[in-house]
């Protein structure tokens, strides 16, 4: 806990963020009630929709964690002024882990490899070494434990800077020491997590690039979230004196990079499977490119890649906080569309079905997630006040 000082009080998060928390809680509670109805009415649909909500918000949190580690290694001014937003976003991971519990109780409904008759299928028996309930749950616990440990160490060193005085620079080096191996570990953990939670929904299908596909997605979600929150903060003290158009310009360039990264991995996976044209590989795409689901696939090509790519080429847009935030919020919406396209055709391969629970579940998880985010953001100054590079980072934004 931080001891209040004139310096920390001066850089406290604006009271306006409490409105975000209240709005998030209100939306989250209402959506949670709606989900409770779905839980009773259609258990299978509830689980698929709840999986969309949980994996979506895990993506935002682990993306924030990755950006934190990248900033710790590079020392870039782009990340320093947004460090506390990223810390608060990554710190919401324990909440999402708790909200994942219905998924763990519904494994037999969600995953064919966990069903009672899985022992009659030779391929599922072959994969049972990896795809079995005890090991799946054990990996789930390990994933969140590793992510949380990385966040805890980075957050601890960051907060200690507030009272470290001349030793603040040494704490930056400690964060770099954590981040260097941490990014490698993060890459493996994130790969296996999304392979477990989403790819194994259809265990006959496989892709070695599937987990990597979500690297770009989680980074894109986190960067879009950072931009949206920062655009809200820049109109209020103290961030109105620290954030400037050049910070948003930097973030806009990184947002463009993540749009391209997501597209590259997604197209690479599609191209390799299309070229191979093997029955065991193409079935996953057949479910998602026919019976109406091709409309969603086309929407992803147009609105998750083509339109944002064209808009982000504009220097003026990237330097305008409100316009860039509008695009960031739209990309967060498209990240939901991507998760929907990954999960929903598993339950509805016969035709395009967007269930009301597919909307309610992400809102329920997201509302609670946003409240946890604001609580973490309010606990400490909204920027690392004693970081030796903060003045340089603020100066970076002052030059046009």
C-alpha positions in Angstrom: 0.0 0.0 0.0 1.3 3.4 -1.0 1.8 6.1 1.7 0.0 9.3 0.7 2.3 12.2 -0.2 1.8 15.4 -2.0 3.5 13.8 -5.0 1.3 10.7 -5.1 -1.9 12.8 -4.4 -1.0 15.0 -7.3 -0.9 12.1 -9.6 -3.8 10.2 -8.3 -6.3 8.8 -10.8 -9.1 11.3 -11.5 -12.3 10.7 -9.7 -14.0 10.4 -13.1 -12.7 6.8 -13.4 -15.2 5.8 -10.7 -17.9 6.4 -13.3 -16.3 3.7 -15.4 -16.4 1.4 -12.5 -20.0 2.1 -11.7 -21.0 1.7 -15.3 -19.1 -1.5 -15.6 -20.6 -2.9 -12.4 -24.1 -1.9 -13.5 -23.7 -3.5 -17.0 -21.9 -6.5 -15.5 -24.6 -7.3 -12.9 -27.5 -6.9 -15.3 -25.7 -9.1 -17.9 -24.9 -11.6 -15.1 -28.6 -11.9 -14.3 -29.3 -12.5 -18.0 -26.6 -15.2 -18.1 -28.1 -16.8 -15.0 -31.3 -17.3 -17.0 -29.3 -18.7 -19.8 -27.5 -21.0 -17.4 -30.9 -22.5 -16.4 -32.5 -22.5 -19.9 -29.6 -23.7 -22.1 -26.6 -25.0 -20.2 -24.6 -25.9 -23.4 -25.2 -22.6 -25.0 -24.3 -20.8 -21.8 -21.0 -22.6 -21.6 -20.0 -21.7 -25.1 -21.0 -18.1 -24.7 -19.2 -17.9 -21.3 -16.1 -19.3 -22.9 -16.2 -16.5 -25.4 -16.5 -13.9 -22.6 -13.7 -15.4 -20.5 -11.2 -15.9 -23.3 -11.9 -12.4 -24.6 -11.1 -10.7 -21.3 -8.2 -13.0 -20.6 -6.8 -11.8 -23.9 -7.0 -8.2 -22.8 -5.2 -9.0 -19.5 -2.4 -11.1 -20.9 -1.9 -8.6 -23.7 -1.4 -5.9 -21.1 1.1 -8.2 -19.3 3.0 -8.7 -22.6 3.1 -4.9 -23.3 4.4 -4.4 -19.7 7.2 -6.7 -20.3 8.1 -5.2 -23.7 8.2 -1.8 -22.1 10.4 -3.0 -19.2 12.9 -4.3 -21.8 12.8 -1.5 -24.3 12.4 1.4 -21.8 10.2 3.2 -24.4 8.5 6.4 -23.5 5.4 5.1 -25.2 4.9 2.6 -22.4 6.0 4.5 -19.4 3.1 6.9 -19.4 0.7 4.0 -19.8 2.4 1.6 -17.4 -0.2 1.9 -14.7 -3.1 1.3 -17.1 -1.4 -1.8 -18.3 -0.6 -3.0 -14.7 -4.2 -2.6 -13.7 -5.4 -4.4 -16.8 -3.1 -7.3 -16.2 -3.9 -7.4 -12.5 -7.5 -8.4 -13.2 -6.3 -11.9 -14.2 -7.3 -13.5 -10.8 -10.9 -12.3 -11.3 -11.1 -13.9 -14.8 -9.6 -17.1 -13.4 -12.5 -17.2 -10.8 -15.1 -16.5 -13.5 -13.7 -19.5 -15.5 -15.0 -21.9 -12.9 -18.2 -22.7 -14.8 -16.1 -23.8 -17.8 -14.2 -26.3 -15.6 -17.4 -27.7 -14.3 -18.8 -28.1 -17.8 -15.8 -29.7 -19.5 -17.9 -32.8 -20.6 -20.4 -30.6 -22.3 -17.9 -28.3 -24.0 -15.1 -30.6 -25.1 -15.7 -33.9 -27.0 -12.5 -35.3 -25.6 -14.0 -35.0 -22.1 -17.3 -36.7 -22.9 -18.2 -40.1 -21.5 -18.0 -41.9 -24.9 -14.6 -40.4 -25.8 -13.0 -43.8 -25.0 -14.7 -45.3 -28.0 -12.8 -42.9 -30.4 -9.3 -44.1 -31.3 -8.0 -40.6 -32.1 -9.3 -39.1 -28.8 -7.8 -42.1 -26.9 -4.5 -41.3 -28.6 -4.7 -37.6 -27.5 -5.9 -38.5 -24.0 -2.3 -38.2 -22.7 -2.7 -34.4 -23.1 -6.5 -34.0 -23.3 -7.8 -35.3 -20.0 -9.6 -33.5 -17.3 -7.1 -33.6 -14.4 -4.2 -32.5 -16.6 -6.4 -29.8 -18.3 -7.4 -28.4 -14.9 -3.8 -28.6 -13.7 -2.6 -26.7 -16.7 -5.3 -24.1 -16.2 -4.1 -23.4 -12.7 -0.5 -23.3 -13.9 -1.3 -20.8 -16.7 -2.9 -18.3 -14.3 -0.3 -18.9 -11.7 2.6 -18.1 -14.1 0.8 -15.0 -15.5 0.0 -13.7 -12.1 3.6 -14.3 -10.8 5.0 -12.3 -13.7 2.5 -9.5 -13.0 3.1 -9.5 -9.3 6.9 -9.1 -9.7 6.6 -6.3 -12.2 3.9 -4.5 -10.2 5.9 -4.9 -7.0 9.1 -3.3 -8.5 7.0 -0.6 -10.1 5.2 0.4 -6.9 8.4 0.3 -4.9 9.8 3.1 -7.1 7.4 5.5 -5.3 9.5 5.3 -2.2 12.8 4.2 -3.6 14.4 7.6 -4.2 17.7 7.3 -5.9 17.3 3.5 -6.2 14.4 3.8 -8.7 16.6 3.2 -11.7 17.8 -0.1 -10.1 14.1 -1.3 -9.9 13.8 -0.6 -13.6 16.7 -3.0 -14.2 15.0 -5.6 -12.0 11.8 -5.3 -14.0 13.9 -6.0 -17.2 15.4 -9.0 -15.5 11.9 -10.4 -14.9 10.6 -9.4 -18.4 13.4 -11.0 -20.5 12.7 -14.6 -19.6 9.1 -13.7 -18.8 8.3 -12.9 -22.4 9.5 -16.3 -23.5 7.5 -18.0 -20.8 4.5 -15.8 -21.6 4.7 -16.9 -25.2 4.6 -20.6 -24.4 1.9 -20.3 -21.7 -0.4 -18.2 -23.9 0.1 -20.6 -26.8 -0.9 -23.6 -24.8 -3.7 -21.8 -23.0 -5.6 -20.9 -26.2 -4.9 -24.3 -27.7 -6.5 -25.9 -24.6 -9.4 -23.6 -24.3 -10.4 -23.0 -27.9 -8.6 -25.3 -30.4 -9.5 -28.4 -28.4 -13.2 -27.6 -28.9 -12.7 -29.5 -32.1 -10.0 -32.0 -31.1 -9.9 -33.7 -34.5 -8.4 -30.4 -36.0 -5.0 -29.0 -35.2 -2.9 -26.1 -36.2 0.7 -25.4 -35.0 0.1 -21.6 -35.5 -3.2 -21.4 -33.6 -1.7 -20.2 -30.3 0.6 -17.7 -32.1 -2.5 -16.4 -33.9 -3.7 -15.1 -30.5 -0.4 -13.3 -29.8 -1.4 -10.6 -32.3 -4.9 -10.7 -31.0 -4.0 -10.2 -27.3 -1.6 -7.5 -28.1 -4.1 -5.8 -30.3 -6.8 -6.0 -27.5 -4.4 -4.6 -24.9 -3.2 -1.7 -27.1 -6.7 -0.8 -28.1 -7.8 -0.8 -24.5 -4.8 1.4 -23.5 -5.7 3.9 -26.1 -9.3 4.0 -25.2 -8.6 4.5 -21.4 -5.8 7.0 -22.1 -8.2 9.1 -24.4 -10.6 9.2 -21.4 -7.8 10.2 -19.0 -6.1 12.8 -21.3 -9.1 15.2 -20.8 -8.6 15.1 -17.0 -5.9 16.0 -14.5 -3.1 14.9 -14.1 -2.9 13.1 -17.4 -3.8 16.2 -19.4 -0.3 17.5 -18.6 1.5 14.3 -19.3 -0.1 12.8 -22.4 0.2 14.5 -25.7 -0.6 13.8 -29.4 2.8 12.1 -29.9 2.0 9.5 -27.3 -1.2 8.6 -29.2 0.8 8.7 -32.4 3.2 6.1 -31.0 0.3 3.9 -29.7 -1.4 4.3 -33.1 1.6 2.9 -34.9 1.8 0.0 -32.5 -1.9 -0.6 -33.0 -1.3 -0.8 -36.7 1.6 -3.2 -36.1 -0.7 -5.5 -34.1 -3.4 -5.3 -36.7 -0.8 -6.5 -39.3 0.6 -9.2 -36.9 -2.9 -10.6 -36.3 -3.6 -10.6 -40.0 -0.3 -12.2 -40.9 -0.8 -15.1 -38.5 -4.4 -15.6 -39.5 -3.7 -15.6 -43.2 -0.6 -17.8 -42.8 -2.7 -20.4 -41.1 -5.5 -20.3 -43.7 -3.0 -20.4 -46.6 -1.1 -23.4 -45.3 -4.3 -25.4 -44.7 -5.9 -24.3 -48.0 -2.7 -25.4 -49.9 -2.6 -28.7 -48.1 -6.3 -29.4 -48.7 -6.4 -32.3 -46.2 -9.7 -33.5 -44.9 -8.6 -33.5 -41.2 -7.4 -29.9 -41.5 -10.1 -28.2 -43.7 -13.1 -29.2 -41.7 -12.5 -26.4 -39.1 -12.6 -23.8 -41.9 -15.6 -25.5 -43.6 -17.6 -24.8 -40.4 -16.6 -21.2 -40.5 -16.8 -20.4 -44.2 -20.2 -21.8 -45.1 -23.9 -21.8 -43.9 -23.8 -18.1 -43.1 -20.5 -18.1 -41.1 -18.7 -16.8 -44.2 -20.3 -13.5 -43.6 -18.5 -13.2 -40.2 -15.3 -14.3 -41.9 -15.6 -11.6 -44.5 -16.4 -9.1 -41.8 -13.2 -10.0 -40.1 -11.2 -9.5 -43.3 -12.8 -6.1 -43.9 -13.2 -4.6 -40.5 -10.6 -6.3 -38.4 -7.9 -5.8 -41.1 -8.7 -3.7 -44.2 -10.5 -0.7 -42.8 -8.4 -0.3 -39.6 -5.2 -0.7 -41.8 -6.3 2.0 -44.2 -7.4 4.4 -41.3 -4.2 3.9 -39.3 -2.1 5.0 -42.2 -3.3 8.5 -41.4 -0.9 10.4 -39.3 -3.6 12.9 -38.3 -5.9 10.2 -37.0 -3.1 8.6 -34.9 -2.4 11.9 -33.3 -6.0 12.7 -32.5 -6.9 11.0 -29.2 -10.7 10.9 -29.6 -10.7 9.6 -33.2 -8.0 7.0 -32.4 -10.0 6.0 -29.3 -13.1 5.5 -31.5 -11.1 3.2 -33.8 -9.7 1.4 -30.8 -13.1 0.7 -29.4 -14.3 -0.5 -32.8 -11.3 -2.9 -32.8 -12.2 -4.2 -29.4 -15.7 -5.0 -30.8 -14.0 -6.8 -33.7 -12.0 -8.8 -31.2 -15.3 -10.1 -29.8 -16.4 -10.9 -33.4 -13.2 -12.9 -33.8 -13.8 -14.9 -30.6 -17.4 -15.5 -31.6 -16.2 -16.9 -35.0 -13.7 -19.1 -33.2 -16.2 -20.6 -30.8 -19.8 -20.4 -32.0 -19.6 -22.5 -35.2 -18.5 -25.4 -32.9 -22.0 -25.5 -31.5 -23.8 -24.2 -34.6 -22.0 -25.6 -37.7 -25.3 -25.9 -39.5 -25.9 -22.1 -39.8 -25.1 -18.6 -38.5 -26.4 -18.3 -35.0 -25.5 -15.4 -32.7 -27.2 -16.2 -29.5 -28.2 -13.5 -27.0 -25.9 -15.2 -24.5 -23.0 -14.5 -26.9 -23.5 -10.8 -26.1 -24.5 -11.1 -22.5 -21.6 -13.3 -21.3 -18.8 -11.0 -22.6 -20.7 -8.0 -21.1 -21.0 -9.8 -17.7 -17.4 -10.7 -17.5 -16.3 -7.4 -18.9 -18.3 -5.3 -16.5 -16.8 -7.1 -13.5 -13.4 -6.9 -15.2 -13.7 -3.1 -15.7 -14.6 -2.6 -12.0 -11.6 -4.6 -10.9 -9.4 -2.6 -13.4 -10.6 0.7 -11.9 -10.0 -0.5 -8.3 -6.4 -1.4 -9.2 -5.8 1.8 -11.1 -7.0 3.9 -8.1 -4.7 2.2 -5.6 -1.6 4.0 -6.8 -0.6 7.1 -8.8 -1.8 6.9 -12.4 1.8 7.2 -13.5 5.0 5.8 -11.9 5.9 9.2 -10.3 9.5 8.4 -9.3 10.6 6.6 -12.4 13.8 8.3 -13.5 12.6 8.4 -17.1 9.1 9.9 -16.4 10.2 13.4 -17.1 11.8 12.3 -20.4 8.6 10.4 -21.3 6.5 13.5 -20.6 8.9 15.6 -22.7 8.6 13.1 -25.5 5.0 14.1 -25.7 5.7 17.8 -25.6 7.5 17.9 -28.9 5.4 18.0 -32.0 
